[in-house]
């Protein structure tokens, strides 16, 4: 099995070098590739990526910023692995947790695995951010009669072919809700494992806002009202 680690990047010159180093230093239980999409960065991110040298690393550049969903689509279109997982470049997530996500897949217990964050005073930059995340997750659970713990988690591991089949259209942060809504609509319930997390604040470059939460709710409602595709798998 080969794992494609997909890293969307936008204006992360202060963190991208460490993000690459941490991701490539992990002792993975399978072959990996790191596909980085520079989503139109206007700072020194591109120059730093240009100096990176590792046979497992591939860098693709968007000339203009198109959003996280668009960057992930480009990464998925170019992925050569059997499975994929998203890893943001902001250092909020620890790539050392990725092998934990792989365990249920490698031993045959799961096909889709989510990393479930446990928020605490040291891992959340604001009360409203956590409440917004919990509210969107609760909405998904009510709409789809499910019980997932963290819809907005970056760590979503699944077969590359499955992600491509979802035909995710959201170009921004709404892709998180769209992916989960489409999985739940097909009755695919993610297996969840606990992960570590450290949120950064606005002054450190946090980009998601309350508007993204409203968009996520709209996307979930849209996906709930759609019919489940004929022949869709049930897991």
Backbone torsions as a table, in degrees:
resi	resn	phi	psi	omega
1	UNK	NA	139.2	176.6
2	UNK	-118.4	133.3	-178.9
3	UNK	-105.9	128.4	173.4
4	UNK	-97.2	116.7	175.2
5	UNK	-94.7	118.9	-173.1
6	UNK	-105.2	122.2	-175.2
7	UNK	-123.0	103.8	172.7
8	UNK	-79.2	138.2	-174.9
9	UNK	-134.7	132.5	174.3
10	UNK	-145.2	113.6	177.8
11	UNK	51.6	60.0	-178.9
12	UNK	-123.8	41.1	-175.8
13	UNK	-61.3	-27.4	-179.1
14	UNK	-78.3	-18.2	-172.7
15	UNK	-123.1	-18.5	-169.8
16	UNK	-62.9	-37.2	179.8
17	UNK	-62.4	-45.3	178.2
18	UNK	-66.8	-37.8	-179.7
19	UNK	-61.8	-43.2	178.2
20	UNK	-65.7	-45.0	-178.6
21	UNK	-60.1	-45.7	-179.2
22	UNK	-65.4	-43.3	-177.5
23	UNK	-65.2	-38.0	-176.0
24	UNK	-84.3	-12.6	-178.1
25	UNK	-87.3	-11.6	-176.5
26	UNK	-70.8	142.8	175.6
27	UNK	-87.7	90.3	-177.2
28	UNK	-80.4	150.6	179.7
29	UNK	-83.8	10.3	179.5
30	UNK	-154.5	173.5	176.0
31	UNK	-67.8	143.8	179.8
32	UNK	-134.2	160.4	165.0
33	UNK	-134.4	147.9	177.8
34	UNK	-113.4	111.4	-178.8
35	UNK	-103.8	111.9	-177.9
36	UNK	-105.0	129.8	175.3
37	UNK	-113.5	111.3	175.2
38	UNK	-80.9	106.6	-171.5
39	UNK	-87.7	62.3	175.6
40	UNK	71.8	34.0	-179.9
41	UNK	-58.6	142.2	179.9
42	UNK	-109.5	2.5	178.1
43	UNK	-102.6	-146.9	-177.3
44	UNK	-91.2	12.4	-177.6
45	UNK	-57.4	-44.9	-177.9
46	UNK	-61.4	-40.2	179.4
47	UNK	-65.2	-40.3	178.7
48	UNK	-65.3	-43.3	178.1
49	UNK	-63.4	-34.9	179.9
50	UNK	-65.9	-24.2	179.8
51	UNK	-90.3	-10.4	-177.9
52	UNK	-69.0	138.9	-174.8
53	UNK	-137.0	100.6	176.4
54	UNK	-156.9	132.7	-175.9
55	UNK	-62.9	-21.6	-178.8
56	UNK	-86.3	-4.6	-173.9
57	UNK	-102.8	133.1	171.7
58	UNK	-129.3	135.8	-178.1
59	UNK	-117.4	129.7	176.9
60	UNK	-122.5	140.3	-173.6
61	UNK	-119.6	129.1	167.8
62	UNK	-89.1	133.3	179.6
63	UNK	-70.2	-29.5	177.6
64	UNK	-129.5	150.9	178.0
65	UNK	-65.4	127.0	-177.2
66	UNK	-120.7	-9.3	179.4
67	UNK	106.8	160.3	-175.9
68	UNK	-61.0	-44.2	-179.2
69	UNK	-60.5	-40.6	179.0
70	UNK	-66.9	-39.4	178.8
71	UNK	-64.9	-40.8	178.2
72	UNK	-66.0	-38.4	178.1
73	UNK	-60.3	-44.8	177.6
74	UNK	-60.7	-43.3	180.0
75	UNK	-63.5	-43.8	-179.5
76	UNK	-65.1	-40.5	178.9
77	UNK	-60.5	-27.7	-177.7
78	UNK	-103.4	-0.6	-177.7
79	UNK	-69.4	141.0	179.2
80	UNK	-112.2	2.8	-178.4
81	UNK	-86.4	171.6	174.9
82	UNK	-83.9	-37.4	178.6
83	UNK	-120.0	161.5	178.6
84	UNK	-138.6	153.7	171.1
85	UNK	-145.8	144.5	179.6
86	UNK	-93.7	135.6	177.1
87	UNK	-134.2	109.1	178.4
88	UNK	-67.2	158.8	-176.3
89	UNK	-94.3	11.1	-173.3
90	UNK	-91.9	2.8	177.2
91	UNK	68.6	13.8	175.4
92	UNK	-74.3	-30.1	-179.4
93	UNK	-106.7	147.7	-178.5
94	UNK	-101.1	115.8	179.2
95	UNK	-61.5	-15.1	175.1
96	UNK	-64.1	-17.3	177.8
97	UNK	-81.7	-14.3	-176.3
98	UNK	-60.9	-42.4	175.3
99	UNK	-56.5	-30.4	176.3
100	UNK	-64.2	-37.2	178.5
101	UNK	-68.4	-32.4	-178.2
102	UNK	-74.6	-29.0	-174.9
103	UNK	-53.1	-50.5	-178.3
104	UNK	-64.7	-25.4	178.1
105	UNK	-76.9	-45.9	-176.1
106	UNK	-67.2	-28.1	178.8
107	UNK	-99.5	10.3	171.3
108	UNK	82.5	13.4	-178.4
109	UNK	-86.8	-19.1	-172.9
110	UNK	-154.0	159.8	173.7
111	UNK	-112.0	-36.8	178.3
112	UNK	-118.9	129.6	-177.2
113	UNK	-130.2	131.2	175.6
114	UNK	-110.3	143.7	170.6
115	UNK	-87.8	122.5	-174.8
116	UNK	-100.1	116.1	179.5
117	UNK	-81.3	139.4	171.5
118	UNK	-107.0	111.1	-175.7
119	UNK	-80.7	139.1	175.4
120	UNK	-143.8	-178.9	-176.4
121	UNK	-62.0	-27.7	-178.8
122	UNK	-90.2	-7.5	-172.6
123	UNK	-121.1	8.9	179.0
124	UNK	-140.2	129.1	-174.7
125	UNK	-82.6	-15.5	176.8
126	UNK	-154.6	151.6	176.6
127	UNK	-60.6	-43.8	-174.2
128	UNK	-70.0	-30.4	176.0
129	UNK	-63.8	-45.5	-179.7
130	UNK	-66.0	-43.7	179.6
131	UNK	-64.0	-37.6	177.3
132	UNK	-63.7	-43.0	178.3
133	UNK	-62.7	-44.5	179.8
134	UNK	-66.4	-36.1	179.4
135	UNK	-65.5	-43.4	178.5
136	UNK	-65.6	-41.2	178.7
137	UNK	-64.3	-42.1	178.0
138	UNK	-63.1	-39.7	178.9
139	UNK	-59.8	-42.7	178.2
140	UNK	-62.6	-41.7	-179.3
141	UNK	-65.0	-39.9	179.0
142	UNK	-68.9	-46.1	-176.4
143	UNK	-65.8	-36.3	-174.1
144	UNK	-110.6	7.8	-179.8
145	UNK	50.9	51.4	-179.2
146	UNK	-122.5	-178.1	174.5
147	UNK	-146.9	73.8	173.9
148	UNK	-95.4	157.0	-174.2
149	UNK	-100.0	-19.3	-172.8
150	UNK	-156.9	88.1	-178.9
151	UNK	-65.6	-39.2	-171.9
152	UNK	-84.3	5.7	180.0
153	UNK	-58.1	140.4	175.1
154	UNK	-70.4	-34.9	-175.3
155	UNK	-77.3	90.6	174.3
156	UNK	-120.6	111.1	-177.3
157	UNK	-108.7	129.6	-178.2
158	UNK	-162.6	168.0	175.7
159	UNK	-61.9	140.7	177.5
160	UNK	-57.4	-41.5	-179.0
161	UNK	-62.2	-36.4	179.0
162	UNK	-66.5	-46.1	179.6
163	UNK	-60.1	-44.1	179.2
164	UNK	-60.6	-37.5	-178.1
165	UNK	-69.0	-21.4	179.3
166	UNK	-70.5	-21.7	178.5
167	UNK	52.4	58.1	-177.7
168	UNK	-69.6	124.7	-176.5
169	UNK	-104.0	-20.5	-177.9
170	UNK	-62.6	131.0	-176.9
171	UNK	-93.1	-19.1	-178.9
172	UNK	-108.9	-146.6	-179.2
173	UNK	-68.2	-14.2	177.9
174	UNK	-61.9	-14.1	179.4
175	UNK	-61.5	-28.0	179.6
176	UNK	-63.7	-46.9	179.0
177	UNK	-68.8	-37.3	-178.7
178	UNK	-65.9	-44.0	178.6
179	UNK	-59.4	-49.6	-177.5
180	UNK	-66.3	-42.5	178.6
181	UNK	-60.5	-41.0	-179.3
182	UNK	-71.2	-35.6	175.9
183	UNK	-65.1	-48.1	-178.3
184	UNK	-65.9	-34.5	177.9
185	UNK	-64.3	-29.5	176.6
186	UNK	-89.9	9.2	179.2
187	UNK	63.2	30.7	173.4
188	UNK	-97.3	110.1	-177.8
189	UNK	-98.5	117.4	-179.0
190	UNK	-62.8	140.3	168.7
191	UNK	-80.0	135.7	-176.6
192	UNK	-115.9	140.6	175.1
193	UNK	-128.9	144.2	-179.8
194	UNK	-70.4	141.1	178.6
195	UNK	-133.6	163.5	175.1
196	UNK	-87.2	159.6	-175.7
197	UNK	-160.9	140.8	173.3
198	UNK	-139.0	107.4	-177.6
199	UNK	-75.3	143.5	171.3
200	UNK	-98.5	163.1	-178.3
201	UNK	-97.9	-179.6	180.0
202	UNK	-59.2	-40.8	-178.3
203	UNK	-65.6	-19.8	178.2
204	UNK	-95.0	-0.9	175.5
205	UNK	110.5	12.7	177.9
206	UNK	-58.2	129.1	-171.3
207	UNK	-106.9	-28.6	-175.4
208	UNK	-69.9	143.2	-178.3
209	UNK	-131.8	178.8	179.7
210	UNK	-62.3	-28.4	179.1
211	UNK	-62.6	-33.7	177.7
212	UNK	-67.7	-32.6	176.6
213	UNK	-66.6	-42.1	177.2
214	UNK	-63.0	-43.2	178.3
215	UNK	-61.2	-40.1	-180.0
216	UNK	-61.0	-41.7	178.8
217	UNK	-63.6	-41.6	178.7
218	UNK	-63.3	-42.5	-179.6
219	UNK	-64.5	-42.1	178.9
220	UNK	-61.7	-43.0	177.8
221	UNK	-62.9	-40.6	178.1
222	UNK	-61.7	-45.1	-177.9
223	UNK	-68.9	-32.5	-179.5
224	UNK	-66.7	-33.2	-176.3
225	UNK	-83.7	-9.2	177.1
226	UNK	-80.3	151.2	176.9
227	UNK	-76.0	146.7	175.5
228	UNK	-68.3	130.4	-178.2
229	UNK	-56.1	141.6	176.9
230	UNK	-60.8	134.1	178.8
231	UNK	78.1	8.7	179.7
232	UNK	-65.2	141.9	-179.0
233	UNK	-68.5	153.7	173.8
234	UNK	-120.4	122.2	-178.7
235	UNK	-128.4	NA	NA
